[in-house]
């Protein structure tokens, strides 16, 4: 240190700069994530009433079918279909920023329906979410329908126990529930309440005929419990250049007998058994071709079958960011007095109970 008299001051300055930087990043990230929920909390009821009044005044629907058609028409008239947009900047696109007619707009996925009604940027999932929300608000039970393997979504609603299926993103108020299934496109279909997306129901049988698959996993001839079995479909790889990896269709964990059962549409699937560890996963992969009405079986032996490892970069990044965050908090605490001296220069009013006296 004696040879470098300014080293400590430089280190302190760097620490303060990093501390201020991390505070700004936290604020920006918090703002980014909070925008849709904050809008829903403050303006959600107003935008809902405004949209329903607009539909009522414009279409004056007299029954549930006219109401469903009117909601879909409003969506198709007002929403920007995001699957048609490619701004050419992959980085911005990955952040949800799109150039629409010369204006940069933020497209956040998985937001509340009221944010979708306000922002008017949507893919098929947002169309279905907004439709189900408005139908529920109008007194009709409605759910979102999703096919994960084929990356599509639509909606269904119920009147006196009868189900009606609609496809809002395709401006279709009377969807043919069997056409695509008969062509072998759907792998697995689930429906869920827009207010509780974790409560998913397998409704595959309502859309196409299925085959049954039993997967059994053993280690040293003993069944292995609680291993994740993932079904994937490569259908979209040949249909759309946006997709570079097989899509996850559904997944389950093995029971005490080391087995798990699936109902799947007629096509070829990739079946992965995942042996999970903190930083890597060992994956055992096999293909199976499903036939309607037939039962297929796959057996995995974790000691004998070939496997590949997959680094859990998401977990590593999480640990790394958590470590950096803790270091930054320590730096902020150690340099709090100096940061407060900078506050008047930066025109920041800092009052945090933990440090403020």
Helices and strands as residue ranges (DSSP letters): H 7-59, H 64-78, E 80-81, G 82-84, H 90-94, E 97-100, E 103-106, H 113-119, E 121-122, H 124-137, E 141-147, G 148-150, E 152-159, E 162-166, G 168-170, H 179-182, E 190-193, E 196-202, G 204-206, E 211-219, E 222-223, E 228-233, G 235-238, E 247-253, E 259-264, E 268-276, E 280-289, E 295-301, E 308-311, H 313-334, H 336-346
